[in-house]
Amino acid sequence: MPSKNIIAFLCSIFLLISCSKKEIDNQISYEIIDQSTLSYSDENKIPKQFKVFESENEWMDFLPVIERVNPDQAESLRNLKFDFTSNNLIFVIGEFYNYCCSEITIDKVYENDGKIMVDFKESGPGSATALSQAYLILKSQKIR
């Protein structure tokens, strides 16, 4: 009888160890509310990243980064109708490419240690010559 308990215990331990951290994180539902590309000169590139904005002030503070590379797009994003009281805005931006147009695919949005994380991939550049950078704007409910 004790050997069965030991085997069950060891199997449980191995099962827990074999689960990756991503498999045990809490997934968060999201909605894509905007997607487009920034086209501009390559002087002021924005690094590939995702950013989570919990307030309108945080979002407005970030818009000058976009304005440096594409003033027209920044202006349209400045007028984005968004409810920050119950939602977070997540800005996902891909690589800067000399060829248009890549697409971003969201693999997973999840919470890890109280922070929102985004796993995403990008298709890579197409064949049209144009300096561009794909982006997505996601909406997710606040986690607390």
C-alpha positions in Angstrom: 0.0 0.0 0.0 2.7 2.6 0.9 4.5 1.9 -2.5 1.3 2.9 -4.4 1.2 6.2 -2.4 4.8 6.8 -3.2 4.3 6.1 -6.9 1.2 8.4 -7.0 3.2 11.1 -5.2 6.2 10.9 -7.5 3.9 10.9 -10.6 2.2 14.1 -9.3 5.6 15.7 -8.7 6.8 14.8 -12.3 3.5 16.1 -13.7 3.9 19.4 -12.0 7.5 19.8 -13.0 6.8 19.0 -16.6 4.2 21.8 -16.9 5.7 24.9 -18.3 5.1 28.2 -16.6 3.0 29.4 -19.5 0.7 26.5 -19.2 -0.2 27.5 -15.7 -0.6 31.2 -16.2 -4.0 32.8 -16.3 -5.2 33.6 -19.9 -7.0 36.9 -20.4 -9.6 37.5 -23.1 -9.0 40.3 -25.5 -10.4 42.0 -28.5 -8.5 43.6 -31.4 -9.8 47.1 -31.8 -7.4 48.5 -34.3 -4.7 47.2 -36.6 -2.6 49.0 -39.2 1.0 49.9 -40.0 3.2 52.9 -39.3 5.1 54.0 -42.4 7.9 56.4 -42.0 11.6 57.1 -42.4 13.9 54.7 -40.5 15.5 57.5 -38.4 13.2 57.0 -35.4 12.3 53.4 -35.2 10.1 52.0 -32.4 11.4 48.8 -30.9 9.3 45.6 -31.3 7.3 45.3 -28.1 4.0 45.4 -26.3 2.8 47.9 -23.8 -0.1 47.9 -21.4 -1.9 51.2 -20.7 -4.1 51.3 -17.7 -5.1 54.9 -18.0 -5.7 57.6 -20.6 -2.8 59.6 -19.2 -0.4 56.7 -19.8 -1.7 56.3 -23.4 -1.4 60.1 -24.0 2.2 60.1 -22.6 3.1 57.3 -25.1 1.6 59.0 -28.2 4.6 61.3 -28.8 6.7 58.2 -29.5 4.3 57.4 -32.4 4.1 61.0 -33.4 7.9 61.1 -33.9 7.6 58.4 -36.6 4.1 59.1 -38.0 2.2 62.3 -37.0 -0.9 61.5 -38.9 -1.3 58.1 -37.3 -0.6 59.5 -33.9 -3.4 62.1 -34.4 -5.9 59.4 -35.3 -4.8 57.3 -32.2 -5.1 60.4 -30.0 -8.8 60.4 -30.9 -9.3 56.7 -30.1 -12.6 56.2 -28.1 -11.6 53.9 -25.3 -13.0 53.2 -21.8 -10.0 53.0 -19.4 -12.3 52.6 -16.4 -12.9 48.9 -17.0 -10.4 48.1 -19.7 -6.7 48.1 -20.4 -5.4 49.2 -23.8 -2.6 46.9 -25.1 -0.4 48.3 -27.9 1.6 45.6 -29.8 4.1 46.7 -32.4 6.2 44.5 -34.6 9.6 44.8 -36.3 10.5 47.7 -38.5 10.9 46.5 -42.1 12.1 48.0 -45.3 9.4 46.0 -47.1 5.6 46.1 -46.5 3.6 44.5 -45.0 3.9 42.1 -42.1 1.0 40.9 -40.0 1.0 40.3 -36.2 -0.7 37.3 -34.7 -1.5 37.1 -31.1 -0.7 33.7 -29.6 -1.8 34.4 -26.0 -2.6 37.2 -23.6 -2.2 36.2 -20.0 -1.4 37.3 -16.5 1.9 36.5 -14.9 2.8 37.8 -11.4 0.1 40.4 -11.6 1.3 41.7 -15.0 -0.3 41.3 -18.4 1.9 39.5 -20.9 1.4 39.1 -24.6 2.9 36.3 -26.7 2.8 37.3 -30.4 4.5 36.5 -33.7 4.9 38.3 -36.9 4.7 37.1 -40.5 7.7 39.0 -41.7 8.0 41.5 -44.5 6.3 41.2 -47.9 7.8 42.2 -51.2 6.5 45.7 -51.7 9.2 48.3 -51.0 7.9 50.6 -48.2 9.3 51.3 -44.8 6.6 50.0 -42.4 5.9 48.5 -39.0 2.7 46.6 -38.1 0.8 47.2 -35.0 -2.3 46.0 -33.1 -4.3 47.6 -30.4 -6.0 45.2 -28.0 -8.7 45.7 -25.4 -8.7 43.6 -22.3 -10.6 43.8 -19.0 -8.7 45.1 -16.1 -7.4 42.2 -14.0 -8.1 43.7 -10.6 
